[in-house]
Amino acid sequence: MTTAEEPGDLVFTPTVRAGHPEPDTVLAALARLHEHGTAVDWDAVHQAHPGRRAQRVDLPTYPFQRERYWLAEPADPTPTAAARPGSGHPVLTSTTSLPDTGRLLCTGHLSDADQPWLGDHVVDGRPLVPAAALADLALHTGGTCGLDVLEELTLLLPLQLPGSGLRVEVQVALGEPDPSGRRTVDIHARPEDAGPVGTWTHHATGRLAPPATDPGPSHGPQGSWPPPDAVPVDLTGAYDRLAGAGYAYGPAFRCVRAVWRQGDDLLADVRLPDTAVEEAQRYGIHPALLDAAIHAPLLLPEDQKEPAPRRLPYAWRGVSRYATGVTALRVRLRRTAEDTVAVDLTDPAGRPVLRVEALTTRAVPGTAERLGALYRPGWTAAAPTHSTVSALAVASPDDLDLGAALSGSAGAGTSLGGDAPAVVVSLAPTAPSATPATEARALVTRALELLRDRLPALAPGSRLILVTRGATGPDPDLAAAAVWGLARSAQSEYPGRLTLVDADHHPESLRRLTAALATGEPQLALHAGKVLVPRLTQAAAAPSHSAPFTEDGTVLITGGTGALGALLARHLTEHHKVRRLVLTSRSGPESPGARRLKEEIEQAGGRVEVVACDAADRSALAAVIDRYAADLTAVVHAAGVLDDGVLEAQTPERLAAVLRPKADAAWHLHELTKDLPLSQFVLFSSAAGLLGNPGQAGYAAANAFLDALALHRAALGLPALSLVWGPWAGAEGMAARTGRTGDGVLHAVTPAEGLALFDAALTASEPVLAPLPLDPKAGMRRQPVPPPLQDLLRSSGPEGDVGSARPAAGTARSTHDSPGAWRERLAQLPADDRPSTLLTLVREAVAEVLGHPGAAAVTADRALTELGLDSLTAVLLRNRLSLLTGLELPATLIFDLPTTDRLASHLLAELHEALPRRHAATDARPARPAQTLASLYRRVCGTGDVVSAMHLLVTASLAVPGFGPEDAAAHALQPLQLTAGADDRPPLVCFPGFSPALGRPWYDALARHFEGDRDVLEVRHPGIASGDALPRDWQTLVDLHAATLREQLGDRRPVLLGWSMGGCPAHAVAERLAATGAPPAGLVLVDTYHVTPEREAEPWLLALPARAALAMGEGFDTAVDDMALAALGGYTRMLRGWHPEPLDIPTLLVRATDQLPEMRTHGGRETGSRDWRASWPQPSETVDVPGDHWSIAEEHAPTTAQVIRDWINGLGKLMN
């Protein structure tokens, strides 16, 4: 026991707990004391526990939101008015007002250790925080600002305690007051060990109001007590009966002393046990006492033959509190509806304590109710249509010989070949493979290469149709099914551009292709000549005659030490009484948390073995299964890895890395156990494979393979259940990183809900089930709605109207999300108002996609990459803008127009013709001067005189403000981190050239191939990246970059890389670092030219930076900032006369093997240049790679990256 900051305030924390390791308990106790303000000598603690020394760990990676969440060190122990202790409330210990909002936030903790009475409230085996406690939290928070009436409070989700003393963080948030003084109230909670970025769960929402001047007549107990006509109720064995019905109330909640009936009303006496009397003074009304008052009806003898369903409070209305700190109550409950009562509470003297106008209860979900979030994937007949397909072009690959099938069946309005708006390709396995898993890997790789090449190249208004065979049948082709997973992910990245069709072997099916395409559905199946579409339907429970798991059998869980595997292992031990578990993972007993997991399961009465085994290694897995085959009765496959990246960034190697632990391992499990008498074979799959998820093509393919495998096993008469999970709340690792699945359509399941759905799925008879709690109003939050959800979610289009769905907490949704909504909104505005309105809408869309709290967090002229934009979120943003504008936007849009103001200007120009002309006189005014530096430069380049064009920029640069060494620090720009990798490998620091990069990082394509291998940083040049000022001379730039890298990298020795003219600053900075005694580990020059005085006027050399102006046409004028373009001239001026000094640093020159056209001819004349190959005056190792000056780091980036990686790895061997 130790004293806290306030005199007389004590904190009790145990140092020994039964069944817990003593070191863990002592450390937990110290942490608790530290939290309460006790000074702890942590250095001494770590020295006393040498095996537990503090280590640096990686922070989770997520878009940086520039909001401060860290707790500040208080300067004065005396609380201020803005952040003070919660008026002595036992749960809410801190109250703070949020700046500039008028909002109020109370925070605290709940646990069965801090509030032991909570452990006495158990319903259906789960320790739940009673609804009375949530009402008390809302009333207490309202009372801090004079709002003593809880007008309404609706419970959204039960708040379950983790038990074992583990704490739950609680937040009670009051909204800004409305004109009448009312405020909204919302209650959120999350496990304390979820960390600062853990997911908050919304448990209750409501509204608070000031007290009424006239409380109205009381219906509470009046006169003698009990009333003379009240009939007593026998309570003998009442709480024991409740326990049998699922309400396991402990002593703290057994407060009902007597119950009477008076007509239709129920009366009761309730009193707290003596142990809770002192604590009651700190509550408004002790939750255990209030809960007892409202659970009195449960104590009545059951009249029904069947037990009534368990019910809990769901909604409070009109709650007014008149007294606090009471320990005994007189209760009157008046039934006002079948599931609603009015409640009046007085103290023993008859004085009012609390009134509830209406308290509504609802049944606790049992198996049947939990099946409400359990769906069965299936196929249903497509709606008939009278539309036709205008033209189809069959292209290669055509593994199914569609040309022959369609040529004999093309109907009216359908022709084959020519310049068709729809291009049809077909894929099927071309050669037998050793296993379906290897066949799937080969076919998915072909599909990746096909989609990656064709989708970005589609002409506007055209689409690609991918046809497979056997992916969707009752016993599907596993490889084709995996292709569907990958293709569904591609559909989410390229909405409206890709259609999937699967045909069976029936001769009529392929001939129905054109009829199927006429439906406009993005996913179609042709079974026996019928056109089908994918839809989810409600799963049905099946009678179960035996326990799903055998208590004396062994259950094998792959990925058993991961977040979901460990959660399931505990559940099988505690709930299903499984007594022996085998948990496999690649690291086995050395996995994080494995030792503690083993201890917990053994304390619960189970036996567990944690085995290091790569489940994708068939021989290793066979050895494990052979060891336990004698009593192996169930298998759960929960292993897997992620490697997220947009389709264009995916490679066969990345696909294989994701498919192997999911698909290969699942097939090995199937083969090695198919002859064993298993009762369960459960596969943990993901909604990514069913619904499609941008950036997860490989993961979607792997999970679609699992779903198909379950159907295959069922067709063989073997046990099989594939569970298609959405995101899990509060999970870690892979389960947390799949949180994008569903994109707002799916609610994240809590661990308790997920395990309840797992149990419910075991009672159904389907081999594939989707436990997906859906948001019924989410159709407007994801457009287009994934095809399987079309019948479950009403989209805001011709087929339905969802009304105004309430946005999720933390998102900014001020616009309706229907297709073309912005076009409709802008059409209602005068032309002068459209630019500012559209800019606001774009900022809101950016904030939503990047996870920022609102448009205010998105500065109009700031590069989106600085706000957290990456290649995946660029795709999501492009898709969102396409939806809301109704425009077909290019894939590179976000990188071509890197700030929200440029995006908005471009979109407004694109929408211009579609919008009505209003205030035409003002429309005639251009948004910017007609003659800009960008337009002048482009026009001069267009004449072929690139030398004069560069002179124009050099001259313009003289007007740009400059800074010297004394001011350089103020102009330093932090490098962009493009990829993250191992800390023990030299980071790769890339120097761009001096041409504006049009928003997309120069090294975006190249850096993708170093993801996970090493950190890749991109330096940013002042004037180009920031657009404000230029260094006065070359040396100032070099010194600035060198200082920035020393600060950024510390003692880590980087490899510097420069592509094109970026090689010049890379070499110069290497010189500077070497001169300070900290040379880089190496220098890589990618097709860099040394510009000598003889070469500086070469037209073909000056045409390199003019590439964008020549390619983009007039679009260049608005896409490029004049200041950045002038900076190009300034840096060209600075480079004159610079000569690279010899370096004692390993140097690699990577050269292109192909000439650019402008190197051969320029302006219609031969350049006469024979020395077009890149060269460098210093000794270097030279490697030639495929491609030209630009494509070696774009289209040929994989080859170039491999050359660079191999060379850097060779440096490591030399240094070692």
Order of alpha helices (4+ residues) and beta strands (2+ residues): beta-beta-alpha-alpha-beta-beta-beta-beta-beta-alpha-beta-beta-beta-beta-beta-alpha-beta-beta-beta-alpha-alpha-beta-beta-beta-beta-alpha-beta-beta-alpha-beta-alpha-beta-alpha-beta-alpha-beta-beta-beta-alpha-beta-alpha-beta-alpha-beta-alpha-alpha-beta-alpha-alpha-beta-alpha-alpha-beta-alpha-alpha-alpha-alpha-alpha-alpha-alpha-alpha-beta-beta-beta-alpha-beta-beta-alpha-beta-alpha-beta-alpha-alpha-alpha-alpha-beta-alpha-beta-beta-beta-alpha
